[in-house]
């Protein structure tokens, strides 16, 4: 293999991206009655969408299956080569089968397609050659024809697999909107990791991990310092005798008070506190607490249960959970 050390790397990269972007844009002309019918059939299917392919198309098939499963459409990947050696047992009578192939003529596809047809399942072809064996045998065609590969030899699957991926995303997004799939639904399928936590973790899930620091309006400076230090959140709420929230005292408030020429023994919580503290309801999503902290450039919020003080949520809680 002869190396070419004179290429303009930037230009090659830009050309590749431009070619693939153009191919994706051209797919719009292939969104037709077949595409719409396939979306409807999958949406109403009582089984699963079984997606199969060979080579690079098989890799794209796996990604499409992952996207569909995570957005509420049951899907299953079946490698075309393994299918003809036993994995056909995956397919149930109520399933729809979608076969992905650029050429639609590979030997594995030619063996697999008649078997699927014999089972009586609906066969969808995502194919780049609409006159191929696969296209002719399929019940419905999702056309992913591209003019050429980005590969300079027009051989390595590049533009064609990008087109397949984009068509799969178009299919998935249509199904998302068909089913009215929401962020709350998404969270059910993504309970782990930072993404899932952003969608389901509530403020109270974090604030309940701490004791709720609080002092009374009449509490002495010493009592305020002890409360802030013992709860280790750098802050305390200030309540009246009836338990109603009146204000907040932070470490910064203490430092600013000590810089003043006042007798510490005469200072009470009422003298130090800041009025109208920023707060958030305990049933809000934790990600909303983060957005509020960023907006006001603060590191903690008071947590409320309606009008009752319930605790503190700290920036460190959000960092620990991986939300940031």
DRENSE-590960 format. One record per residue (C-alpha): residue in one letter; x negated, y, z negated; residue number from 1. Coordinates in steps of 0.25 Angstrom, whole numbers, always signed. Last residue first. Layout:
BEGIN
{'a' {X Y Z} NUM}
...
This chain:
BEGIN
{'x' {+93 +72 -143} 324}
{'x' {+103 +61 -146} 323}
{'x' {+93 +51 -151} 322}
{'x' {+100 +48 -164} 321}
{'x' {+88 +53 -172} 320}
{'x' {+88 +66 -164} 319}
{'x' {+103 +68 -167} 318}
{'x' {+101 +66 -182} 317}
{'x' {+89 +75 -182} 316}
{'x' {+97 +86 -176} 315}
{'x' {+105 +85 -189} 314}
{'x' {+120 +82 -192} 313}
{'x' {+125 +87 -205} 312}
{'x' {+137 +83 -214} 311}
{'x' {+152 +83 -216} 310}
{'x' {+157 +97 -219} 309}
{'x' {+172 +97 -218} 308}
{'x' {+180 +105 -207} 307}
{'x' {+182 +94 -197} 306}
{'x' {+171 +84 -202} 305}
{'x' {+159 +94 -200} 304}
{'x' {+144 +91 -198} 303}
{'x' {+135 +103 -200} 302}
{'x' {+124 +104 -189} 301}
{'x' {+109 +102 -189} 300}
{'x' {+97 +106 -181} 299}
{'x' {+101 +120 -176} 298}
{'x' {+98 +127 -162} 297}
{'x' {+113 +131 -161} 296}
{'x' {+115 +125 -147} 295}
{'x' {+106 +113 -150} 294}
{'x' {+113 +110 -163} 293}
{'x' {+126 +110 -156} 292}
{'x' {+121 +101 -145} 291}
{'x' {+116 +91 -155} 290}
{'x' {+129 +91 -163} 289}
{'x' {+136 +88 -150} 288}
{'x' {+127 +76 -147} 287}
{'x' {+132 +71 -161} 286}
{'x' {+146 +70 -155} 285}
{'x' {+156 +77 -164} 284}
{'x' {+164 +69 -175} 283}
{'x' {+156 +76 -186} 282}
{'x' {+161 +90 -182} 281}
{'x' {+149 +100 -179} 280}
{'x' {+143 +111 -187} 279}
{'x' {+136 +124 -186} 278}
{'x' {+136 +132 -199} 277}
{'x' {+145 +144 -200} 276}
{'x' {+138 +151 -212} 275}
{'x' {+123 +149 -215} 274}
{'x' {+120 +146 -230} 273}
{'x' {+110 +153 -239} 272}
{'x' {+118 +161 -248} 271}
{'x' {+130 +151 -249} 270}
{'x' {+120 +140 -253} 269}
{'x' {+116 +148 -265} 268}
{'x' {+104 +157 -268} 267}
{'x' {+102 +163 -282} 266}
{'x' {+91 +153 -286} 265}
{'x' {+83 +157 -273} 264}
{'x' {+82 +171 -277} 263}
{'x' {+82 +179 -264} 262}
{'x' {+71 +186 -256} 261}
{'x' {+73 +179 -243} 260}
{'x' {+64 +168 -237} 259}
{'x' {+71 +158 -245} 258}
{'x' {+84 +160 -238} 257}
{'x' {+78 +159 -225} 256}
{'x' {+72 +145 -229} 255}
{'x' {+85 +140 -234} 254}
{'x' {+93 +144 -222} 253}
{'x' {+82 +137 -213} 252}
{'x' {+84 +124 -221} 251}
{'x' {+99 +125 -218} 250}
{'x' {+111 +130 -226} 249}
{'x' {+125 +128 -220} 248}
{'x' {+138 +135 -222} 247}
{'x' {+152 +135 -228} 246}
{'x' {+157 +121 -226} 245}
{'x' {+170 +118 -234} 244}
{'x' {+167 +108 -246} 243}
{'x' {+177 +115 -255} 242}
{'x' {+167 +121 -264} 241}
{'x' {+160 +127 -252} 240}
{'x' {+150 +120 -243} 239}
{'x' {+136 +123 -238} 238}
{'x' {+130 +113 -228} 237}
{'x' {+116 +109 -229} 236}
{'x' {+104 +109 -220} 235}
{'x' {+90 +103 -218} 234}
{'x' {+95 +89 -216} 233}
{'x' {+87 +83 -227} 232}
{'x' {+99 +80 -236} 231}
{'x' {+91 +82 -249} 230}
{'x' {+84 +94 -244} 229}
{'x' {+96 +102 -239} 228}
{'x' {+103 +98 -252} 227}
{'x' {+91 +102 -261} 226}
{'x' {+89 +115 -254} 225}
{'x' {+104 +119 -256} 224}
{'x' {+104 +115 -270} 223}
{'x' {+92 +123 -273} 222}
{'x' {+98 +135 -266} 221}
{'x' {+110 +134 -275} 220}
{'x' {+124 +129 -271} 219}
{'x' {+135 +139 -271} 218}
{'x' {+140 +137 -257} 217}
{'x' {+139 +122 -259} 216}
{'x' {+129 +112 -253} 215}
{'x' {+130 +102 -243} 214}
{'x' {+121 +91 -236} 213}
{'x' {+129 +80 -229} 212}
{'x' {+121 +67 -231} 211}
{'x' {+116 +62 -218} 210}
{'x' {+119 +50 -209} 209}
{'x' {+134 +55 -208} 208}
{'x' {+129 +67 -199} 207}
{'x' {+124 +57 -188} 206}
{'x' {+137 +49 -185} 205}
{'x' {+145 +61 -189} 204}
{'x' {+140 +69 -177} 203}
{'x' {+145 +58 -168} 202}
{'x' {+137 +49 -159} 201}
{'x' {+145 +44 -147} 200}
{'x' {+140 +51 -134} 199}
{'x' {+127 +56 -138} 198}
{'x' {+124 +43 -145} 197}
{'x' {+126 +35 -132} 196}
{'x' {+116 +44 -125} 195}
{'x' {+106 +43 -136} 194}
{'x' {+105 +28 -136} 193}
{'x' {+116 +17 -138} 192}
{'x' {+131 +18 -138} 191}
{'x' {+131 +20 -122} 190}
{'x' {+144 +12 -118} 189}
{'x' {+153 +18 -128} 188}
{'x' {+146 +32 -126} 187}
{'x' {+151 +32 -111} 186}
{'x' {+165 +30 -116} 185}
{'x' {+163 +43 -124} 184}
{'x' {+157 +50 -113} 183}
{'x' {+169 +47 -104} 182}
{'x' {+173 +37 -94} 181}
{'x' {+186 +41 -87} 180}
{'x' {+187 +28 -80} 179}
{'x' {+187 +34 -66} 178}
{'x' {+177 +44 -70} 177}
{'x' {+167 +34 -75} 176}
{'x' {+170 +25 -63} 175}
{'x' {+167 +36 -53} 174}
{'x' {+154 +39 -61} 173}
{'x' {+150 +24 -59} 172}
{'x' {+153 +23 -44} 171}
{'x' {+145 +36 -42} 170}
{'x' {+134 +31 -50} 169}
{'x' {+133 +18 -42} 168}
{'x' {+133 +26 -29} 167}
{'x' {+121 +34 -35} 166}
{'x' {+114 +21 -38} 165}
{'x' {+116 +15 -25} 164}
{'x' {+111 +28 -18} 163}
{'x' {+99 +28 -27} 162}
{'x' {+97 +14 -23} 161}
{'x' {+97 +17 -8} 160}
{'x' {+88 +30 -9} 159}
{'x' {+77 +21 -16} 158}
{'x' {+77 +7 -11} 157}
{'x' {+63 +5 -5} 156}
{'x' {+63 +4 +10} 155}
{'x' {+65 +17 +17} 154}
{'x' {+49 +17 +19} 153}
{'x' {+49 +31 +13} 152}
{'x' {+58 +26 +1} 151}
{'x' {+69 +36 +0} 150}
{'x' {+78 +25 +7} 149}
{'x' {+86 +29 +19} 148}
{'x' {+99 +33 +24} 147}
{'x' {+107 +28 +12} 146}
{'x' {+119 +19 +11} 145}
{'x' {+126 +18 -2} 144}
{'x' {+140 +14 +2} 143}
{'x' {+149 +8 -8} 142}
{'x' {+156 -2 -1} 141}
{'x' {+169 -10 -5} 140}
{'x' {+173 -24 -2} 139}
{'x' {+159 -29 +1} 138}
{'x' {+156 -39 +12} 137}
{'x' {+152 -29 +23} 136}
{'x' {+144 -20 +14} 135}
{'x' {+136 -32 +8} 134}
{'x' {+133 -37 +22} 133}
{'x' {+129 -24 +27} 132}
{'x' {+136 -14 +35} 131}
{'x' {+137 -3 +24} 130}
{'x' {+123 -3 +21} 129}
{'x' {+119 +4 +8} 128}
{'x' {+128 -4 -1} 127}
{'x' {+136 -3 -13} 126}
{'x' {+145 -15 -10} 125}
{'x' {+157 -18 -18} 124}
{'x' {+162 -32 -19} 123}
{'x' {+176 -35 -25} 122}
{'x' {+175 -49 -31} 121}
{'x' {+181 -61 -25} 120}
{'x' {+171 -71 -29} 119}
{'x' {+168 -75 -15} 118}
{'x' {+165 -60 -12} 117}
{'x' {+155 -61 -23} 116}
{'x' {+148 -73 -17} 115}
{'x' {+149 -67 -3} 114}
{'x' {+141 -55 -8} 113}
{'x' {+130 -62 -16} 112}
{'x' {+123 -70 -5} 111}
{'x' {+122 -58 +5} 110}
{'x' {+118 -49 -7} 109}
{'x' {+107 -58 -11} 108}
{'x' {+102 -58 +4} 107}
{'x' {+102 -43 +5} 106}
{'x' {+111 -37 +15} 105}
{'x' {+118 -25 +8} 104}
{'x' {+107 -16 +12} 103}
{'x' {+107 -7 +0} 102}
{'x' {+114 -16 -10} 101}
{'x' {+123 -15 -22} 100}
{'x' {+134 -25 -24} 99}
{'x' {+146 -22 -32} 98}
{'x' {+155 -33 -38} 97}
{'x' {+168 -30 -44} 96}
{'x' {+172 -39 -55} 95}
{'x' {+186 -46 -58} 94}
{'x' {+182 -60 -54} 93}
{'x' {+169 -60 -63} 92}
{'x' {+155 -58 -58} 91}
{'x' {+144 -62 -67} 90}
{'x' {+144 -77 -62} 89}
{'x' {+137 -71 -50} 88}
{'x' {+125 -71 -58} 87}
{'x' {+122 -85 -54} 86}
{'x' {+111 -85 -43} 85}
{'x' {+118 -77 -33} 84}
{'x' {+120 -66 -43} 83}
{'x' {+106 -66 -47} 82}
{'x' {+102 -60 -34} 81}
{'x' {+113 -50 -34} 80}
{'x' {+110 -45 -48} 79}
{'x' {+123 -43 -55} 78}
{'x' {+125 -30 -63} 77}
{'x' {+138 -29 -71} 76}
{'x' {+148 -18 -72} 75}
{'x' {+159 -13 -82} 74}
{'x' {+162 +1 -79} 73}
{'x' {+162 +10 -92} 72}
{'x' {+151 +20 -89} 71}
{'x' {+139 +12 -95} 70}
{'x' {+143 +0 -87} 69}
{'x' {+144 +7 -74} 68}
{'x' {+130 +14 -76} 67}
{'x' {+124 +1 -80} 66}
{'x' {+130 -6 -68} 65}
{'x' {+125 +5 -58} 64}
{'x' {+111 +3 -64} 63}
{'x' {+111 -12 -62} 62}
{'x' {+116 -10 -48} 61}
{'x' {+105 +0 -45} 60}
{'x' {+95 -11 -49} 59}
{'x' {+102 -21 -41} 58}
{'x' {+101 -12 -29} 57}
{'x' {+86 -12 -31} 56}
{'x' {+85 -27 -28} 55}
{'x' {+99 -34 -27} 54}
{'x' {+113 -29 -30} 53}
{'x' {+125 -32 -40} 52}
{'x' {+135 -24 -47} 51}
{'x' {+146 -31 -54} 50}
{'x' {+157 -21 -57} 49}
{'x' {+165 -27 -69} 48}
{'x' {+179 -33 -71} 47}
{'x' {+193 -27 -72} 46}
{'x' {+190 -17 -61} 45}
{'x' {+198 -5 -60} 44}
{'x' {+186 +5 -60} 43}
{'x' {+178 -4 -51} 42}
{'x' {+189 -5 -41} 41}
{'x' {+192 +10 -41} 40}
{'x' {+177 +14 -40} 39}
{'x' {+176 +4 -28} 38}
{'x' {+188 +10 -22} 37}
{'x' {+182 +24 -22} 36}
{'x' {+169 +19 -16} 35}
{'x' {+176 +11 -5} 34}
{'x' {+184 +24 -2} 33}
{'x' {+172 +32 +0} 32}
{'x' {+160 +38 -7} 31}
{'x' {+150 +35 +4} 30}
{'x' {+149 +49 +9} 29}
{'x' {+144 +53 -5} 28}
{'x' {+132 +43 -4} 27}
{'x' {+125 +54 +4} 26}
{'x' {+122 +62 -8} 25}
{'x' {+115 +50 -14} 24}
{'x' {+107 +48 -1} 23}
{'x' {+103 +63 -2} 22}
{'x' {+98 +62 -16} 21}
{'x' {+90 +50 -12} 20}
{'x' {+83 +57 -1} 19}
{'x' {+81 +69 -9} 18}
{'x' {+75 +61 -21} 17}
{'x' {+65 +54 -12} 16}
{'x' {+61 +67 -4} 15}
{'x' {+58 +74 -18} 14}
{'x' {+50 +62 -22} 13}
{'x' {+42 +62 -9} 12}
{'x' {+40 +77 -9} 11}
{'x' {+35 +77 -23} 10}
{'x' {+25 +65 -20} 9}
{'x' {+19 +72 -8} 8}
{'x' {+12 +60 -2} 7}
{'x' {-3 +61 +0} 6}
{'x' {-8 +49 -8} 5}
{'x' {-1 +38 +0} 4}
{'x' {-5 +25 -5} 3}
{'x' {-6 +13 +5} 2}
{'x' {+0 +0 +0} 1}
